[in-house]
């Protein structure tokens, strides 16, 4: 497999105004060291120029920029940042599902009108909204009608206390909305073992292999899933700035999948979801 193969990074948080203030140096260093990475220039100096160099090194042709409520990012600041390289950056506007009516308005204003390719949600994190909460089902229904994917933050890091019902909540959603493309960031870690069979039974569920998925303790399960059970449902994401971009790509290549399966993880499945 050549290094020139194009790659799509499905989860990259650039240093826009609120991401810059939300990701402290201590947090960035803790994640890099926790997963055994050397800190990169892009994560240290926080400049667009350094980020561009790392993206170029990894041959990232598209990068999805999702909003996150936990850092108070605004869709406007992400669109402004994406203007640095509109051919490469794709904004997934954030929907605050704790405010369903407002979220439906955001779909029309920041997604439909601006031609965004998908949305980002974060039901957890202290807002007392489950993934399968009845209040947000109309949001899923509207996204299904529009054929737009939803990327959700699904992991132990997303809530104050670990909630072991999360895989069951996701299963409810993907089964009730079979035509909704649902992307689980972090592959639902630490519940990856539960998320893989849910994806196997529901082909509209995709698992994002980002920092703990490419090299951490979730990697063996996701590597096996990409090779056998769900080869069309595993995506790559760097989770920058909590992980390196180029090294993340090399981690996937170190899985030693065959050429077709590796290309799916690094590019083809993401391109299909994004309609590229």
C-alpha angles and dihedrals in degrees: 000000000000123000088232091074108122115247133200116210105206097190121038124147109199123202096266115155100282097033088053092055095037098053103063121199088247092055094047093049092046093056095044092049093040091060095039099253130144110237113254130220092246091057093044107044093028093213126147089230093059091045091051091052092052092047090050092048090055092042092237104178095177131020126189114221109201125193119235126201093204089068095038092237116172125219089231093060091049092051088049091052092046088057086074087074111002092175091059107031122073117187119216100198116224120248117201099217090188084073103045098176092050090047091055089053090050090053090059097040105037101024112030098032094043095043096240116176097223147335140254125226135181112188094171132060101092100311093111094232122130123211089246096040110147090228092067100042091097087060091056090046092053092048090049090052090051094045091235123148122233121215113203130191101239116174145091087269091064099069137047092238128026111261113199092194092071097098089050091051091052091048090055092053099047092045095048092046104038094169095051115101105223119189117195110207114218085017087265092295127220087027096056092126088059096042096054096063090043088056090045089057094040115044091193091070117090126189120217114217104206131146101327089032099055099043110357131082092292093059099086092052093046092045091053091045091052091050099045126358104036109009091157096049107058121093135186124239128168097206087214128210088036091051139023120264104213094040089049089057091048089052090059090048088052088062085076095216117168115271097263095048093046091050090052093053095044100039126339102066091046091048090053093050091048093047093239 
